[in-house]
Structures are given as C-alpha cells and as structure tokens.
Amino acid sequence: MSAPTTAKRKPPLDGIRVIDLTQVYNGPYATYMMARNGAEVIKIEPPGGEHLRKRAGGSALPFAMLNGNKRSMELDLKTPEAIEAVLKLADSADVIVENFTPGVMARLGLGYEVLQARNPRLIYACSSGYGIDGPYRDYPAMDLSIQAMSGIMGVTGFPDGPPVKSGSTACDFIAGTHVYAGVMTALFERERSGLGQMVEIAMLEAAYFTLTSNIGALFSEGGGPPGGRTGNRHGGMSICPYNVYPAADGFIAILCSNDKHFVSLMKALEMPELGNDPRYALNKNRVAAMDSIDAQIAARTAQFSKADLFARIMRHHVPSAPVRGLQEVIDDPHLHARGALRWFDHPQHGRLVLAESPLRLHGNERPDYTPSVPIGTDTQAILDSLMG
C-alpha cells in the first residue's frame, strides 16, 4: 500500500494554541507532536532555560529534537508580571501542558480551577510521576525512578544478575505519548460539550501496561519465572524460540510467535532434524525444552554473519532483526527514505540528525519544519500581542 496522493487538508491542529510549561522529555515530546500537527505551541521557560538546555554533554540534540516548531518565551514565574502574562495567554489558549510536581501550579496561582474559571474551554494537561493524589503524590520522579517503581527494572536483566534499567528513557516517552492521546481525546470531546477539562497522566500508571506479558505469567500455572527476570527471553516465558542469538559478528533477535514460524525458521537455518522432530511441533512443548532448543539454535546461528542470517530468515518471513548499534540506526536507509530521520543544519547546534513525529495523517498537510530557537526568541512579540 502506498501513501494517498489526493489533495491534502490543512494540518489537523491548525488554529489550536498550546501553552507549553513542560521540560526534559515527557511533556516536550507530547507538545512536539502537537506542533508537528499544526498547533501553535508557545514554550515558556524560566530564566536561563529549562533543565534540558543546561545539561552537560549531549543535550543539544535532545532539546533540538523535541522543541522544533515551537515559539519560545522566557518568563520568571516567581514574578507577578510573568504570572499575569501566563494568565492572559491561557485566556486565549486551547491547551496548557505542564509536568511540574503536583501542587506547584496552584502555588503559582495557575492551578486548574483558576484557569478553568477564566477559560472554560481550556484543556489543562498535567503529567507527573505518581498522579495528583494518592500516597505517592509528592514523591519526586524521573524516568529511572519510575522504571524502578513500576517493575520494569525488576524484570530487566538476567535471572542470575541484578535488575537493570532499560537502555532507553522508556517511561518518559510512554507518558508523553499518553499526554498527547489524552489532550486529543479532550479536544474531540470539547467539540460535543463545548467545555475543556483536566487531563492527568501518571507515569507509573502509563508504564504498567508494558508489563502485560510479565504480569500474565504470575497468573499462569507455576507463577512465572522466579524473580521475574528472563534476559532476552519472552517476559512471560511462553514463546520459544524467543531470544537473542549469537552471530559470527554480533547478535540477532529471533522469535517464533506461532508453530508455522518455527517450521520456517528451521528451513532458513537448514536444521531439518530439529524442524522435523514431532516433539517440538507445538509451542508448548518447545517452551518445556527451551534451554535445549536455544542452545541448538545458538550453535547454528554462530556460523553465519548477521547480514547473512537476517537475509536467510527474511526470505522465510520469520520475525527477526539484527541487534544494531546507535550509529547503524541513525544511518538507517529505511528511516531516511520515509523521512522519519533526516540530517539538518541547525542554526545553533550544527549538523544534527532529527526525528520527525511518528504520527502520519495522510489526509492532512504537515507544517514546514522549523528548528528549535534560542530561549526567549518570541517573548517580546507575544507580550506585545497580549497587550494589544
């Protein structure tokens, strides 16, 4: 299937104004997706910039990646003049997004009740580690602590080793995706009711669903793997083969989600003795013999290069992928062909590879990409417009 070629409509969020009080990854990712779908996103930062601007080493690309197509204001929210400016902005806004610790906005005089009374159509989105109520409400939270508290860290790693965090900042971006979904749902509902509402996302709750397989194992016969860590095997230990196997020059991930996949994999690896063994025709029997099957497959895959293995397995349509390094992903021809990644000469940071929003609405135009701007670039222009 190819992309439709019919005339496209305006960006879907054209005319929507978003006030962005977020920082680091969680909220900025949500508002970046809004900006790339046509919303006017006004990012408000404290003097000197938000935390991500100030991080040492490597922060230029993350900030640029998450803050393109946004206008920038520098305001000190400890001053009454700045609070008044935010209040006036909120009067004309459709959405405000913040990821402060619960209670901060209310102490500033910018809580939901205040803003909703001034602008009943406003959608107020907040994201925090644990939510606006409950016993954990006031706990500070970052991606690492949510990985620990949610159980993600507890099930990551090998059974004979310590817990390990995910190599990516998974919880921040999972929560950010939920913020975007919540805001879009509230905008849709506003078309019916004419009213805004609060949208609340707790990182801990958003992360829970990623553990579906692992938690499912607790309710199975036997209660799941001891300790919960399964290495590169299936989180519920219910699929075989499902692992990362050695190649002559690296590693390859292979999984057989049904019995036909197993037959096809054995053909790809030229292992008829294992593929034709009736004892392993059914997944449940392979799971019972997981150690033996993994060892036999690993001995075979180690004889081939990653590229050869991948080509062989793809010819037989079995889910598989070489384990790649970051540079390989950055240079991926598929991602560049689709425009998901592209090299960009950033006016502040130089040559960067930047990622496009993964949301693709084929019936709507996408606004032209504009790079992130220096802090406060639009402060005066926006203040002038507020004052008429």
Protein Blocks (a to p, Z undefined) as FASTA:
>chain_A
ZZdfbdcdddfkgoiacddfbehjlmmmmmmmmmmnopacdddddehiafklmpgghilm
mmmmmmghiacddddfkbfklmmmmmmmmmmpmbdcdfbdehjlmmnopafklmmmmmmm
bccddddfkojedjklmpccdfklmmmmnommmmgccfkbccdddfbdfklmmmmmmmmm
mmmmmmmmmmmnopacdddddfklmmmmmmmmmmmmmmmghkiaehhiahjacfklpacc
ddddddfkbccddddfbfklmmmmmmmnopaklmmmmklmpmklmmmmmmmmmmmmmmmm
mmpcfklmmmmmmmnopacdddddfklmmmomklmmnomaccdddfklopadddddfbdc
fkbccddddddddehklmmmmmmmmnZZ
